[in-house]
Amino acid sequence: MPSTKLSDVKAYDVLMATAFYERITQNIDAFNGASAGALRMLSQKLTGDYEKLAFFKNMTALSRRDVTSSAAVEPIKMTMDENISVKVKRKYGPVDVDRGAFRSMGMDPDEASVLAGQAMADEVKQEMLNTSIAALDAALSGQTEVNKDVSGAGSDAKMSHSNLNLALAQMGDKSSEVKLWVMSGAAGHALLGNMLTGQAPQFNDSGISVYNGGVPTLGRPIILTDCPSLSPEGKYVVLGLTDAAALLKISEQAEAFSQEVLGGENIITRFQGESAYNIQLKGFKWDTQNGGTNPTAGTVATATNWDKNVTSHKSLAGVRLVVAQ
């Protein structure tokens, strides 16, 4: 059974804790305020596999009234649809640690519990970010009205503010509702290198870089995160998101446990945890027939598992731009 042994760690005299587990380098805090409210992490206890909320759909009922006619008029009925979020359940570990390895580094073996807890929290947030972006990318990719693919446009195929503007144009008079750009680090620096010369990021922490909105970004901040779905082979995907584009609801209390495992050559501490959250996308409902319960990351990132539940594409989570690398 694999476990972390002394040969797996670096027992430095000073730098000890940072040598135990690889620090998360990807942006894991791109939620709430940092995302201009486009990606929101909430805490809301939810039972079952789905959350369903009914709403009345917008309708067009206003028209010219003919004052010279007495003809009967066909009534317009109010229609309803529903928002459906899906619960995804995740596990952490089990992770086994040799307690003697910590003693050899001059550390209390119980410190491993703190490290494991921090690592689990980081990984949970990272997975939530990656999954929400993959879900948004998939859902928006299935709606031609909000997609702009210029990856085959020759000299105009690269990252540029002109192409960002083409993406915004998909929203027409609602383009101002796009609050945030989300793109990979490579895509962002390709854009920033050409157009934001001399401008330093407003905020930089844990891999996230937020730049003040200006002309090159069309007045919107940028979140750079190396989510795999944003860098398909030979291309970059850029998402322009509206307010509350994705809600990540922590719907079950996360649990983390540790215990000593005896009976082997060395005493082992084992860590294991569980968590769950619901994914809700603006303008879409989860297809309970196609997508099913407790979906995998691949299932969440499948366009046909997200059904449009609004009349106008301008009420969706945003726009999607595809450019060449």
NORVEN-V837889 format. One record per helix or strand. SS is the DSSP state (A for helix, B for strand). FROM is the first residue (numbers start at 1). TO is the last residue. If there is no record, write none. Layout:
# NORVEN-V837889
SS;FROM;TO / SS;FROM;TO
This chain:
# NORVEN-V837889
B;4;4 / A;6;8 / A;17;19 / A;32;35 / B;39;43 / B;50;56 / B;80;98 / A;99;104 / A;111;141 / A;144;146 / B;147;149 / A;154;156 / A;161;169 / A;172;177 / B;178;183 / A;185;195 / B;203;205 / B;208;211 / A;215;217 / B;221;224 / A;228;230 / B;235;242 / B;246;261 / B;268;281 / B;284;286 / A;297;300 / A;303;305 / B;306;308 / A;313;315 / B;318;324
